[in-house]
Amino acid sequence: MGRYEIIRQQVRSAVYKAVDTQTDSYFVVDPERGGIVTEFYAGRPVFYMDRNTYEDPSRYVRGGNPVLFPIVGKLTDDCFFVQGKPHTIPIHGLARNAVWQLEDQETEDCARLTLRLNSTQAMLAQYPFPFSLHFSYSLRGNCLSVEQRYENTGSEPMPVAFGFHPYFFVPQKETASLTVSAAEYLNMQTGRLAPYPGGIRLDQPEELGYLLLDVSAKQAVLQYGQGAVQVDFDAPFRHVLVWSLPNAPFVCVEPWTARPDALNTQEEVILIPPGETLKTKVSYTAL
C-alpha cells in the first residue's frame, strides 16, 4: 500500500475520499452534487458543512468548496442578453448544482481526482456557450489544490466570470483575522466602495459581505484560534469575497475573477476564444 489512497464510498450517490496516509489528511468529493469537495481534513476540519443543505438536492449546498461558473455573484434580474435574447442564470451559476463525471484518479505522487462537466442542452438554454470543464483536485500533505481547465468548445468567444466559494470552519470568529493585500473593498450589502483598512471584524452581528478588490499578492491567510489556512490563487482571480453570517461557525474567503454582473457590464469578464482552454489554479493549505 502506498502513501496515497482513493476510496469509493456510497452515500446518496458515489463519493470519493482521497487520503494522504502519511499525514492522515483527506478530502471528499461528490461528483453528482456539483463536483463539490464536501470535506477537507488536515489535523482538524478545514471546511465547514451544513449537512441539511448538502442532503437536500433542491437546495444550494452551504459548505465545502462550491464551484462558481460561469458567473460569480448575481446578475441583474438573474438575466443577461446574447444578441438581444435574454438568458437566465441563478446566483453563482450552473456548475454547483450540476452532475459532474469522474474522469480520472491517481495515487502515485499525490491523491488526485479529476472531474469533468460538459455543457448540456438545458445548460445551453441558460448560457449559450458550449464548454467543457476539467477540475483536478490534488492532496499532498496539508495542501488541497484545484487545477482548472475551462475549455470553449463552441464557435464564439465564451464570456466567463468564475470563482470558488470555500467555507472555512471557524467555531470562534472573535479570534479570527484575515490578511489580504487589497487597497479598497466593495460592501456587497450597500454597494459602497471604501478604502480597505487592512483588517475586518469577522464576528459581526449582521451578514458580512466585503469584496476585496484587486488583491495584489494573490494570497489570503485566515487565522483562527491555534490554526490558519492559506488560500493561494493564480492571476485570473482578481478579487476575494469575504462572507459570513452571524452566529454561524464559518468564514468564506472566495477567489473571484470579476465583480458581480460581469456578463452584463462586460467589465473584468474573461473571453475564452473558440477552441481554446484557460488553465488556472487555486490551493488551500492548512497551517
N, C-alpha and C positions, 0 to 999 in steps of 0.2 A: 504493500500500500504506500502510495506517495504522499507528499505533503498536502496536495490539494485534492479535494473531493467534490463531486456534484451528486446530489441525492434528489431523486424524483419523489415527490410526495403527492398524495391525492387528498385534497381538501374538498372544496366545492368543485374545483377543476384541478388539473395538474399544475403544481407549483414546483419550483426548483430551488434547492438550497445549495449554495456554493460555500465551501468551507476551506479555511486555511488551518490545518490541524496543528501546525507549529505554534500559532498564536491564539488558537481557539476563537478566531474571528469568523464571521459568516455574514452572508446576506441571503435574502429570499426574494425571488422574483415570480410574479404571476402574469404570464403572457396574456391570458384571457381577460384580465381586469386592467386593461390599458397598458400592459407591459410594465407595470409598476413594481419597483422594489418596495416590498412591504416591511421588511426588517433589515436593519444593519446593526450588527453587534460587534463591538471591539473592546472587550473587557467590561463593557456596560452597554445598555441600549443607546444607540446613536440617534435612531429615528423614533419619532412618536407615531402611534397609530390609533385612530378611533375605530375600533372593530365594528361598531354598528354601521358606520358608513361603508366600510370595506365589504361587509357581508350582505349589503343591500344593493343589488345591481342597478336599481333605479336612481341611486344617489351618487354624487361625486365623492370619491374617496378623500377623506380628510386625514391625511397621514402619509408616511412613506416618502416617496420621491416622484410625484406625478409628472408626466411628460406634457409640456405645453407646446402644441403645434396645431395649425400653422400660425396661431396668434398667442400673444400673452395679454392678460387682462381682458377688457371688454370692448367690443366695437360699439359705436354709437347706434343705439336701437338694435344691437346684435346683428347688424347688417353692413355689407359693403357691396359695391357695384362693379360689375365687369361688363364693359360695352353697353352700359345703361341698364343692365339686368341686375336686380337685387339678389343677393345670396345671404343666407342666414347662417351664422356660426355662433354657437354658445360661448360663454366666457371661457377663456383659456383653450379653446379649440376643440379638435375632433379626436386627437390621439389618446387622450387619457381615459376615454370610455370605450375604445376600440379593442377588438380581439387581435392580438399580435400572434406571430408564429415563432416557435423556436427554430432558429436557423442553424446554430452550431454550438458546440460546447468543447471546452479544452481544460485539461488539468496538468499540462506539462510545466510551464513556468509561472502559472497563476491559475486561479479558478475563474474561468471566463464563460459567460453565456451570451450568445448573440441572438437578438430578436429582430424580426422583420415585420414591417407594416406596409402593405401595398394599398394604394387607393382603391376604393370600391365605387360602384355606380352611385350608391347612396351618399358617399363622401363627396363625389364629384358634383352632385346636385347642390351641395352646400359650398364647395370650394373647387371650382372648375379647372384644377391644375393637377394632372396626373403626377403621382410621386411614388417613391419607394424609400422607406426609412430603414436603416440598419443600425441598431444600437448594440454595442458590445459592453457589457458590464463585467469588470475585472476586479478581482480581490487579490491583493498582496499585503500581508500583514494587516495593519490597521487602516489601509487606504482602499477605498472603493472608487474606481474611475469609470466614467461613461464616455466611450468613444462613439461619436455620432457621424453618420453619413446621411445627408439629405440629398436625394437624387431626383432631379427633374426628368421624368420620363415622357413629358409632353413636348409639344412643338412651339410653345410660347414661354417667354420668361416667367418664372414662378416666384411670386412675392411671398416672403415668409418673415415672421417676427416670432421666433421661438424662444423657449426657455425651460427652466425646471422650477419645481415648487417644493423643495425639501422641507419637511417638518422635523426639526431637531428637538429631541426630548430634553426639556429644561424644567424640572419639577419646582425649582425655586428661582423664579425670574428676577427676584430682587437682588440676587447675587450675580446676575449675568451682565456681561458687557460685550460690545461689538466694536471691532477695529476694521474700518474701511477707509480707503483714501478717496473721498469724494469732496467736491467743493460746495455743492448745493443739493437740495432734495426737493421732491415734489410730494406734498401732502395729498395722499390719494382720497382722503375724505373731503377736503376743502378745495382741492385743485390749486393750492397756493404754492408758489416757488419760494424757497428761502435758503439762505446760506446754511450749509451743514456745520453744526457746532463741533463736530468731531466725536460726538457720542450721543446715544439715545437711551432714554429711560425705557427699559423693556417690560417693566411690570406696570404699565399704565392702566388706569381704571376704565378706559374705553378702548375700542378697537384701535390697534396700531397699524398704520399703513403708510410707510415712507419709502418712496422710490429714490434711492441714492443714485445720482446721475453722473455719468462719465467717470466711472471708477478707474483710476489710473493704474493701480498696482495689480489688477486682475486677481485679487485675492480678498477674502473676508475671513476674519477669525472671530468666532463666537466663544467666549469664555464663560464658564458657569461652574460654581462650586469648586470641585477639585479637578475638573476636566475642561476640555476645549475641543472644538472641531474647526478645522481649516478648510475653507472652500476655495478651490483654485479653478480658473476658467480661462479659456482662450480669448483672443481678440474680438471675435464677433459679439461676445457678451459685453455690452456697454454699461449696463446698469445693474443694480442689486435692489430688489424689493425686500424690505423688512416688514413682516406681517405677523400679528399675533392677536389673540382675543383675551379679554380679562379673565383671570382665574382659570386659564387653560394652560396645561404644562408643556407648551411648545413655543418655539420661535422659528419662523420661516425666514430663511436667508436665501433669496431666489435670484440666480443669474438670469437676466433678461437681455435680449438683443436690441430691444426697442421699447419705446413708451407705448402705453395702450392706444388702440385705434390706429395703428401704423398703416394698416391696409387702406384706410380712408384718407389719412393725412399725407401718406406717402413719405413721411419723414422717418428716417432711420430704417425703413423697410429694406430688406435684402432681396435682391433679384438674382435667382439662380438661372443661368442660361439653359436653353433646351439641351437635353442630353448630358448635362454636366452635374457634378456632385460637389457639395460643400461638406468638408470634413472639419470637425471641431471636437473639443474635449472638455469635460468638467470632472473634477475629482473632489472627494470628501475624505479627509484624514482625521481620525480621532487622535488627539494629542494627550 
